[in-house]
């Protein structure tokens, strides 16, 4: 996250048919920071959607490509 405001942020990862794979949240102290999102199991090859939303952060959806 780059220059994000302090607050609570939520994330969700969806597979190609819209099923939620993982979800979680973190409390950000503000500024720039790198966060790791680790699924409980190895993800099969494919394209996933990562949704991130926060207190003062408009929902953003990113494509994530997993290759073996």
N, C-alpha and C positions, 0 to 999 in steps of 0.2 A: 504494500500500500504506500502510496506516495503522497505525503503531506495531507493525510486524512485527519479529520477532527477526532478529538477524544470522544469515546462512547462505546456502546455495545454493537458488535457486528455479527451477522448471521450468514452462514453459507449452506448451500445444498448442492449436491452433485446428482445429476440425472443421467440415465443411460439414453440410448437412441429412441426407445419407445416411451420415454417419459417417466420411467420408474425411478423413484428416489433411491439412490445408492447409499449415501451418507448425508448427515447434517450435523451442524455444530455451531458454536458461537465462541467469540472471544471478546475480551474487554481491551480496547486499544487505548493507550495513554496519549495518543496524538502524535503527529509528525509522520516520518517515513519508517516503515518496518517491513520485514519479510516474514510471512507466516507459512508454515507447512501444513498441508491438509493430507493426512495419510488414511487411506481406506483400510478397513480391517483385513481384507483379503486382496490378493493380486487381481487387478482389473483385467478382464479380457480385452483384446485388441478392439479398438473402435473409437467412435467420436462421442464425447460426453458434453453436457452443458453444466457449467459451474455458475450458480446464482449467488451473488453477494449483495447484502443490503445492510444498512446501518442506521443509527439514530439520525444522522444528518447526511446520509449517503444514499443517493438514489440507487435503486436496484440496478445492478449491472449483471449481464449474462455473458459469459465467455465460453468459447468452444475449447475443449481440451481433447487432444488426440493422444491415444495410448497405442504405442507400437511395441511389439514383443521383440 
